[in-house]
């Protein structure tokens, strides 16, 4: 153990053998320039020094677990900085998916109770919850554009200016409107494809159909794919690439 567990501590270098294991398990993290890989490692180390990890129901937080989460969590803020995650400290890790009891009041005032299976959840101003099974499998699921860590941390970015709405904090109203115009059009088109696939036997979407639930979920699901499988994402969503680049890569994309 290297002292990153549970409580915040002084920043320290990530041991080479542990970083090598991350390279083996999550190759999508390293499909970028050497300069960006070094930045990723430095941010992951800083993340580990500023966040607290908690294992739920007896799940043990080990250094490999903490580092796997940290390295994926900092990918969206690689060029933005860790200040984007300064509104929370805790990360709760379950061994597997969680069954959450939900309550919903519809438009006529009727209260509905239902169960929802969660692989992750981001709470406004609060902790992030993750399923280790999904985190651990992120190397394999990158081909499908799926990554629960990135998904939940995108929600945290989206929440920084209030309730998640599919638009991160931007410097001007004009920039926000331009973002929403593109995002809404892409969301509407994707939702239509999901409806055709699910109701009429159309071709399944490559992107997780969960993105059709709401525009904030589409933003998070799209960002998962953008970060873990950019080549396929560019083919599927060419109109979203420059939009996401303008926010996450303000100086332009870098190659490997």
CORRA-V398023 format. One line per field, one symbol per residue. ss: DSSP state (2 for helix, 1 for strand, 0 for the rest). A space follows every 10 residues. Layout:
ss=???
This chain:
ss=0000000000 0000022222 2222202222 0002222222 2222222222 0111100000 0022222222 2220222000 0222200001 1111000111 1111100000 1111111101 1100000111 1222220222 2222000222 2222222222 2000000000 0022222222 2222222222 2222222222 0000000022 2200222222 2222222202 2222220222 2222222200 000000
